[in-house]
């Protein structure tokens, strides 16, 4: 855990956030500045700074994040209507918190 990392603090229960899902490797919670009616963050408990910092050992967490996103989309009733999955990478790619996380966004009306 990184001492000053907000997502490390959230993932390890040191900041008050309601988890919609949790297991031994990751947590899911609502984005506090949503860009969609449904906007969740899928966050590993292990501190990985960004996609650029992934190693071969991290392959499993990426696939798990995507599979949990699929489950959460179904739970939030957006799996049939559609949703986006998004990784922002580095500040030029929109990453504001430097702890790997996957955005799940959906719920827009057509």
The 8 nearest C-alpha neighbors of each residue, nearest first, counted from 0:
[[1, 46, 7, 2, 45, 4, 44, 8],
 [0, 2, 4, 3, 7, 46, 8, 5],
 [1, 3, 4, 0, 7, 8, 5, 46],
 [4, 2, 1, 5, 8, 7, 0, 6],
 [3, 5, 7, 1, 6, 2, 8, 98],
 [6, 4, 8, 7, 9, 3, 96, 14],
 [5, 7, 9, 8, 4, 10, 98, 42],
 [8, 6, 10, 4, 5, 9, 0, 11],
 [7, 9, 13, 5, 11, 6, 10, 14],
 [8, 10, 14, 6, 12, 11, 7, 13],
 [11, 9, 7, 44, 8, 12, 6, 26],
 [10, 12, 8, 9, 13, 7, 44, 14],
 [11, 13, 9, 14, 10, 8, 15, 16],
 [12, 14, 8, 9, 11, 15, 10, 7],
 [15, 13, 9, 12, 8, 16, 11, 5],
 [16, 14, 13, 17, 12, 9, 8, 18],
 [17, 15, 14, 18, 9, 28, 12, 29],
 [16, 18, 28, 19, 15, 29, 27, 20],
 [19, 17, 28, 20, 27, 16, 26, 21],
 [18, 20, 28, 27, 17, 21, 26, 29],
 [21, 19, 27, 18, 26, 22, 28, 25],
 [22, 20, 26, 25, 27, 18, 23, 19],
 [21, 23, 24, 25, 26, 20, 44, 27],
 [22, 24, 25, 21, 44, 26, 43, 45],
 [25, 23, 44, 22, 43, 45, 26, 60],
 [26, 24, 43, 44, 42, 22, 21, 23],
 [25, 27, 21, 42, 20, 41, 10, 43],
 [28, 26, 41, 20, 19, 40, 18, 42],
 [27, 29, 18, 19, 40, 39, 17, 30],
 [30, 28, 39, 38, 40, 31, 27, 19],
 [29, 31, 33, 39, 32, 38, 40, 28],
 [30, 32, 33, 29, 38, 28, 39, 34],
 [33, 31, 30, 34, 38, 29, 35, 39],
 [34, 32, 30, 38, 35, 31, 36, 37],
 [33, 35, 38, 32, 36, 104, 37, 30],
 [36, 34, 37, 33, 38, 104, 105, 106],
 [35, 37, 106, 105, 38, 107, 34, 33],
 [38, 36, 105, 35, 104, 106, 39, 33],
 [39, 37, 104, 33, 35, 103, 30, 29],
 [40, 38, 29, 103, 30, 28, 102, 37],
 [39, 41, 102, 28, 27, 101, 30, 29],
 [42, 40, 27, 101, 100, 26, 64, 102],
 [41, 43, 100, 26, 25, 40, 27, 44],
 [44, 42, 25, 45, 24, 26, 41, 100],
 [43, 45, 25, 10, 24, 46, 42, 7],
 [46, 44, 43, 47, 0, 24, 7, 25],
 [45, 47, 0, 98, 48, 44, 7, 1],
 [48, 46, 99, 98, 49, 45, 52, 53],
 [47, 49, 98, 97, 99, 52, 46, 50],
 [50, 48, 99, 51, 52, 47, 98, 97],
 [49, 51, 52, 53, 88, 99, 48, 86],
 [52, 50, 49, 53, 88, 48, 89, 54],
 [51, 53, 49, 50, 48, 47, 54, 99],
 [54, 52, 50, 51, 57, 55, 47, 49],
 [53, 55, 56, 57, 52, 58, 51, 50],
 [54, 56, 57, 58, 53, 59, 52, 60],
 [55, 57, 54, 58, 59, 53, 60, 61],
 [58, 56, 54, 55, 59, 60, 53, 61],
 [59, 57, 61, 60, 55, 56, 62, 54],
 [60, 58, 62, 57, 61, 63, 56, 64],
 [59, 61, 63, 57, 62, 58, 64, 43],
 [62, 60, 64, 63, 59, 58, 65, 57],
 [61, 63, 65, 59, 64, 60, 66, 58],
 [62, 64, 60, 66, 61, 65, 67, 59],
 [65, 63, 61, 67, 62, 66, 60, 68],
 [64, 66, 68, 62, 63, 67, 69, 61],
 [65, 67, 63, 69, 68, 64, 62, 70],
 [68, 66, 70, 64, 69, 65, 63, 71],
 [69, 67, 65, 71, 66, 70, 72, 64],
 [68, 70, 66, 72, 67, 71, 65, 73],
 [71, 69, 67, 73, 68, 72, 74, 66],
 [70, 72, 74, 68, 73, 69, 75, 67],
 [73, 71, 78, 75, 69, 77, 70, 74],
 [72, 74, 78, 76, 70, 71, 75, 77],
 [73, 75, 71, 76, 72, 70, 77, 78],
 [74, 76, 72, 73, 77, 71, 37, 78],
 [77, 75, 73, 74, 78, 72, 79, 80],
 [76, 78, 72, 80, 79, 81, 75, 106],
 [77, 79, 73, 72, 81, 80, 76, 82],
 [78, 80, 81, 77, 76, 73, 82, 72],
 [81, 79, 77, 78, 82, 106, 76, 105],
 [82, 80, 78, 79, 77, 105, 83, 106],
 [81, 83, 105, 104, 77, 78, 103, 84],
 [84, 82, 104, 103, 105, 85, 81, 102],
 [83, 85, 103, 102, 104, 101, 82, 86],
 [84, 86, 102, 101, 83, 87, 103, 104],
 [85, 87, 101, 88, 102, 100, 84, 50],
 [88, 86, 94, 92, 93, 85, 89, 101],
 [87, 89, 92, 94, 50, 49, 86, 93],
 [90, 88, 94, 92, 91, 93, 87, 49],
 [89, 91, 94, 93, 92, 95, 88, 87],
 [92, 90, 93, 89, 94, 88, 87, 95],
 [93, 91, 88, 90, 87, 89, 94, 86],
 [92, 94, 90, 87, 91, 95, 89, 88],
 [93, 95, 87, 90, 89, 88, 92, 96],
 [96, 94, 93, 90, 97, 89, 87, 98],
 [97, 95, 98, 94, 5, 6, 4, 99],
 [96, 98, 48, 49, 95, 99, 94, 4],
 [97, 99, 48, 47, 96, 49, 46, 100],
 [98, 100, 49, 47, 48, 97, 50, 42],
 [101, 99, 42, 41, 40, 98, 102, 86],
 [100, 102, 41, 86, 40, 85, 103, 42],
 [101, 103, 40, 85, 84, 39, 104, 86],
 [104, 102, 84, 39, 38, 83, 40, 101],
 [105, 103, 38, 83, 37, 82, 35, 102],
 [106, 104, 82, 37, 107, 35, 77, 83],
 [105, 107, 36, 37, 77, 108, 35, 82],
 [106, 108, 105, 36, 109, 35, 37, 80],
 [107, 109, 106, 80, 105, 36, 81, 35],
 [108, 107, 80, 106, 81, 105, 82, 36]]
